[in-house]
Amino acid sequence: MKLTIGLSQMNSRDDKQENLMAAEKSIKELSAKGAKLIMLPEHFNFLGPESLRRENAEPLDESPCLDRMRTLAAQLKVHVHIGSYLEREGSRFFNTGVVFDDNGERIARYRKIHLFDVEIPGGKNYRESDTISPGNEVVTFSLGDFRFGMATCYDLRFPELFRRLGELGTDVILLPAAFTLQTGRDHWELLLRARAVENLCWVAAAGQWGSSPPDHLTFGRSMVVNPWGLVISQAPDGVSTITAELDLETLRETRT
């Protein structure tokens, strides 16, 4: 079985409506190119100041942003992985990825497990846990004969999660991200290729690119890596879309 996947590399900022229009445009573009599964990057609908994050969070079942993605998936008859958005559940918030099938039904939800808490001496500090609660479930879903595993951004640095996904029969790992420019230059491709080789699976990663307020700088370079660790498709710098053909026969031959 073969499947065409499409990745959207966005430059999301703090204007939700502009981000949604950009996401819809890229989904339509990728659908026209034949993609049957389309993935957006982490924080597809809002990437802005910490002070505005909570007010831009939406409940899973009462989210205008997710409703637009759900509707578009059904209209275009494609599967859509939204990347991630800020989910509100009571007084808690999660960095949540959601997948809609080609009927607009939600078939998977993954709450990011590993939160990006980094303190750089004399430099910038990142404290995702100041806003976000961690998830605790490893999530997979199926599309045809393919089984997909879900991870998000900083999860990439924790191979134990990917090993668990492999044990669950995952053929393709999907990783939306907003990887920082500084570490992305050296580690993004290296880690994606390592996770593919370690688990003999496809890895598809859709990233944010460029600057977002107040001072986010993200690396981009969205890519698809085959089970042998070779990059078969990669986005250039800038807002763009890419496609790649996933092939189960290649996966089986590599594992053999």
C-alpha positions as CSV (number, residue, x, y, z in Angstrom):
1,M,0.0,0.0,0.0
2,K,1.1,3.5,-0.8
3,L,-0.1,6.8,0.7
4,T,0.7,10.4,-0.1
5,I,1.3,12.6,2.9
6,G,1.3,16.4,2.9
7,L,3.1,18.7,5.3
8,S,2.3,22.3,5.9
9,Q,5.2,24.6,7.1
10,M,3.5,27.6,8.6
11,N,4.5,30.9,10.2
12,S,1.8,31.1,12.8
13,R,1.6,34.2,14.9
14,D,-0.8,35.7,17.5
15,D,-3.7,36.4,15.0
16,K,-5.9,33.4,15.1
17,Q,-8.0,34.2,12.1
18,E,-4.9,34.8,9.9
19,N,-3.5,31.5,11.1
20,L,-6.7,29.6,10.3
21,M,-6.9,31.1,6.8
22,A,-3.2,30.1,6.2
23,A,-3.9,26.6,7.5
24,E,-7.0,26.2,5.2
25,K,-5.1,27.5,2.2
26,S,-2.3,25.0,2.7
27,I,-4.7,22.1,3.3
28,K,-6.5,22.9,0.0
29,E,-3.2,23.2,-1.8
30,L,-2.0,19.8,-0.5
31,S,-5.3,18.1,-1.2
32,A,-5.0,19.3,-4.8
33,K,-1.5,17.7,-5.0
34,G,-3.1,14.3,-4.0
35,A,-2.3,14.2,-0.3
36,K,-4.6,11.9,1.6
37,L,-3.2,12.7,5.1
38,I,-2.3,16.4,5.8
39,M,-0.4,17.6,8.8
40,L,0.0,21.1,10.2
41,P,2.7,22.2,12.7
42,E,2.6,22.6,16.5
43,H,0.5,25.6,17.7
44,F,-1.1,25.9,14.2
45,N,-3.7,28.4,15.3
46,F,-1.9,30.6,17.8
47,L,1.8,31.2,18.6
48,G,2.2,34.3,20.6
49,P,3.0,35.7,24.1
50,E,2.7,33.6,27.2
51,S,0.2,36.1,28.6
52,L,-2.3,35.4,25.8
53,R,-2.1,31.7,25.7
54,R,-4.8,30.8,28.2
55,E,-7.4,33.1,26.7
56,N,-6.7,31.5,23.3
57,A,-7.2,28.0,24.5
58,E,-10.4,26.2,23.5
59,P,-12.2,23.1,24.8
60,L,-11.9,20.0,22.6
61,D,-15.6,19.7,21.9
62,E,-16.3,23.4,21.7
63,S,-13.6,24.7,19.5
64,P,-14.4,26.9,16.5
65,C,-10.8,26.3,15.2
66,L,-11.2,22.5,15.3
67,D,-14.7,22.8,13.8
68,R,-13.2,24.6,10.8
69,M,-10.5,21.9,10.3
70,R,-13.2,19.1,10.8
71,T,-15.4,20.7,8.1
72,L,-12.5,21.1,5.7
73,A,-11.4,17.5,6.1
74,A,-15.0,16.3,5.3
75,Q,-15.3,18.7,2.3
76,L,-12.0,17.6,0.7
77,K,-12.2,14.0,1.8
78,V,-8.8,14.0,3.4
79,H,-7.4,13.1,6.8
80,V,-6.2,16.2,8.7
81,H,-3.8,16.2,11.6
82,I,-4.0,19.7,13.0
83,G,-0.5,19.6,14.5
84,S,-1.4,20.9,17.9
85,Y,-3.5,23.6,19.6
86,L,-4.0,24.8,23.1
87,E,-6.8,22.7,24.7
88,R,-8.6,23.9,27.8
89,E,-10.2,21.3,30.1
90,G,-11.6,22.9,33.2
91,S,-8.7,24.8,34.9
92,R,-6.0,22.8,33.0
93,F,-4.4,23.4,29.6
94,F,-2.8,20.9,27.2
95,N,-0.8,21.0,24.0
96,T,-3.0,18.7,22.0
97,G,-2.8,17.1,18.6
98,V,-6.1,16.0,16.9
99,V,-6.7,14.0,13.8
100,F,-9.9,14.1,11.8
101,D,-10.7,11.5,9.2
102,D,-12.1,12.1,5.7
103,N,-15.7,12.3,7.1
104,G,-14.7,14.9,9.7
105,E,-14.8,12.5,12.6
106,R,-12.2,12.8,15.3
107,I,-10.1,9.6,15.4
108,A,-7.2,10.5,17.6
109,R,-6.2,13.0,20.3
110,Y,-2.6,13.2,21.7
111,R,-1.6,15.5,24.6
112,K,2.1,16.3,24.5
113,I,3.9,14.3,27.2
114,H,7.3,16.0,27.4
115,L,7.1,19.7,28.1
116,F,9.8,22.1,27.0
117,D,11.3,23.4,30.2
118,V,14.8,24.7,29.5
119,E,16.9,27.2,31.4
120,I,19.9,28.4,29.6
121,P,22.5,30.2,31.8
122,G,22.8,33.8,30.7
123,G,20.2,33.2,28.0
124,K,16.5,32.6,27.3
125,N,14.4,30.4,29.5
126,Y,11.5,28.3,28.2
127,R,8.8,27.1,30.7
128,E,6.1,25.3,28.8
129,S,4.9,23.8,32.1
130,D,4.0,27.3,33.4
131,T,0.9,27.0,31.2
132,I,0.6,23.4,30.0
133,S,-0.1,20.2,31.8
134,P,1.6,17.0,30.5
135,G,-0.4,14.2,28.8
136,N,0.1,10.6,29.8
137,E,-1.2,8.5,26.9
138,V,0.7,7.0,24.0
139,V,-1.5,7.4,20.9
140,T,-1.8,5.6,17.6
141,F,-4.4,5.5,14.8
142,S,-4.9,3.7,11.5
143,L,-5.4,4.8,8.0
144,G,-5.8,1.9,5.6
145,D,-3.0,-0.6,6.3
146,F,-0.8,2.1,7.9
147,R,-0.5,2.6,11.6
148,F,0.5,6.1,12.7
149,G,2.0,7.1,16.0
150,M,1.8,10.7,17.5
151,A,4.4,12.8,19.1
152,T,5.0,16.6,19.4
153,C,8.1,18.7,19.2
154,Y,10.2,18.3,22.4
155,D,9.1,14.6,22.5
156,L,11.6,14.1,19.7
157,R,14.4,14.1,22.3
158,F,13.0,11.1,24.3
159,P,13.6,7.9,22.3
160,E,11.6,5.8,24.9
161,L,8.3,7.3,23.6
162,F,9.2,6.3,20.0
163,R,10.2,2.8,21.1
164,R,6.8,2.4,22.7
165,L,5.1,3.6,19.5
166,G,7.2,1.0,17.7
167,E,6.1,-1.8,20.1
168,L,2.5,-0.8,19.3
169,G,3.1,-1.5,15.6
170,T,3.6,2.0,14.3
171,D,4.7,2.3,10.7
172,V,4.8,6.1,10.5
173,I,5.5,8.6,13.3
174,L,4.0,12.0,12.9
175,L,5.7,14.9,14.7
176,P,4.4,18.5,14.4
177,A,6.8,21.0,15.9
178,A,7.8,24.6,16.6
179,F,11.5,23.7,17.0
180,T,13.7,26.6,18.1
181,L,16.1,28.0,15.5
182,Q,19.1,27.7,17.7
183,T,18.8,23.9,18.4
184,G,17.1,23.2,15.1
185,R,20.2,24.0,13.1
186,D,22.2,21.2,14.7
187,H,19.7,18.7,16.1
188,W,16.4,18.7,14.0
189,E,17.4,16.5,11.1
190,L,19.8,14.5,13.2
191,L,17.1,13.5,15.7
192,L,14.4,12.8,13.1
193,R,16.7,10.5,11.2
194,A,17.8,8.7,14.3
195,R,14.2,8.0,15.4
196,A,13.5,6.6,11.9
197,V,16.6,4.3,12.0
198,E,16.1,3.2,15.6
199,N,12.5,2.1,14.9
200,L,12.7,1.2,11.2
201,C,9.7,3.4,10.5
202,W,8.8,6.5,8.4
203,V,9.0,9.8,10.2
204,A,7.1,12.9,9.0
205,A,7.7,16.2,10.8
206,A,5.9,19.5,10.1
207,G,7.5,22.6,11.6
208,Q,6.8,26.2,12.2
209,W,9.2,28.6,10.5
210,G,10.2,32.2,11.1
211,S,9.5,34.7,13.9
212,S,6.4,34.9,16.1
213,P,5.7,37.4,19.0
214,P,7.2,38.2,21.3
215,D,10.5,36.6,20.3
216,H,10.0,33.1,19.1
217,L,12.3,32.0,16.3
218,T,11.5,28.6,14.8
219,F,13.6,26.5,12.4
220,G,11.2,25.0,9.9
221,R,12.8,22.5,7.5
222,S,9.7,20.2,7.6
223,M,10.7,16.8,6.2
224,V,9.8,13.1,5.6
225,V,12.4,10.5,6.5
226,N,12.3,6.9,5.2
227,P,12.9,3.8,7.4
228,W,16.6,3.7,6.3
229,G,17.1,7.2,7.6
230,L,17.1,9.0,4.3
231,V,15.4,12.4,3.9
232,I,13.1,12.0,0.9
233,S,11.3,15.3,1.0
234,Q,12.3,18.6,2.8
235,A,10.8,22.1,2.9
236,P,13.0,25.1,2.2
237,D,13.1,28.1,4.5
238,G,9.8,30.0,4.4
239,V,6.1,29.2,4.4
240,S,5.6,26.2,2.1
241,T,4.1,22.8,1.6
242,I,5.7,19.4,0.7
243,T,4.4,16.0,-0.2
244,A,5.9,12.5,0.0
245,E,4.8,9.0,-0.9
246,L,4.8,6.5,2.0
247,D,5.3,2.9,0.9
248,L,4.6,-0.1,3.2
249,E,6.7,-2.3,0.9
250,T,9.8,-0.1,1.5
251,L,9.1,-0.4,5.2
252,R,8.8,-4.2,5.1
253,E,12.0,-4.6,3.0
254,T,14.0,-2.4,5.4
255,R,12.8,-4.3,8.4
256,T,13.6,-7.7,6.7
